[in-house]
Amino acid sequence: MMIGPEALVALVAQAVSSGPLQQWIQDNVVPLILLGIAIILLWIGGRGDNAGVARRSVGLIIGLVALGIAVSGNGPEIGSFLASLLTG
């Protein structure tokens, strides 16, 4: 039995999913990024640049909130909530 290219592509497309990759990223990459951020902030703070640490920390918190929204998959609900705060 011969399988045509279209059937083979459809068969492979059904078997491919990003679930395991997403789980690996959630389990491993995010904690490593947070550890790296903490080490960098401690290093900067050790040089006496406390204002620089505070400035970078605010930016990092905003970035981590965005990362949390992206990873959780609740973006539309959060966006609707924030829009309702502005529009009433």
N, C-alpha and C positions, 0 to 999 in steps of 0.2 A: 504494500500500500504506500503510495507516494503522497506526501503532504506538500501542498503548494506554499509559496512564500507568504501569502496572505493568511493562510490557516496557521502557519508557524508563528507569525508575528502575533496573531490573536492569542495563541496558546501561551506564548512567553509573556504577553502583557497581562494575562490573567494571574500568572504566578508571581509577578513582581509587585511588591508592596514596600512602602517606606516605614511601616510600623516598627520593625526591629531597629532600623537606623534611628528613628525618633526616640525610641526607648533608650538606646545606647547613649545618645546625646544627652538626654535628660539625666541619665544615671552617672555619666562620667565627665562630659565636657563642662557642664555648668559648674560643678564643684571645683574643677581644676581652674577655671577662669576666676572664680571667686577667691581661691587660694592665691593665685597670682596677683590679683588686685590688692588683697590684704598685704602681701609681702611688699609690693611697690609702695603702698601708702605708709607702711611702717618705715621703709627705707627713706622716703621723702621726709617723714616726720622726724626721723633721727638726725637729719641735717639741720633741723630747726626751722623749716619752712612750714609752720603750722597753718598759715593762711593758704598756702598752696594745697595742703592736704584737705582743708575744709572746702576749697573751691572745687577740687577734683572729686571729692566725696559726693557733693550735690549732683554733679554730672553723672557719676556712677550710679547713684540711687535712681535717677531718672532712667538711665539705661537699663538697670536691672528690672525696673517696673515694666518697661517696654518688653524686655525679654520674657518676663513672667506672663504678660498678656499673650505674647506670641506662642509660648510653649503650652499654655493652658487651653488655647483654642476658644477662649471666651471673648475674643475681640469685638464681635458685633454687639454683644450684650453690654460690655463696658462702654463701647462707643455710644450706644443709645442712652445709657445712664448719664454719661458726661454731657451729651447733647441736651438731655432733659434738664440738667442743672442750669444751662445757659438759656434755654428757651422757655422753661417753666412748665 
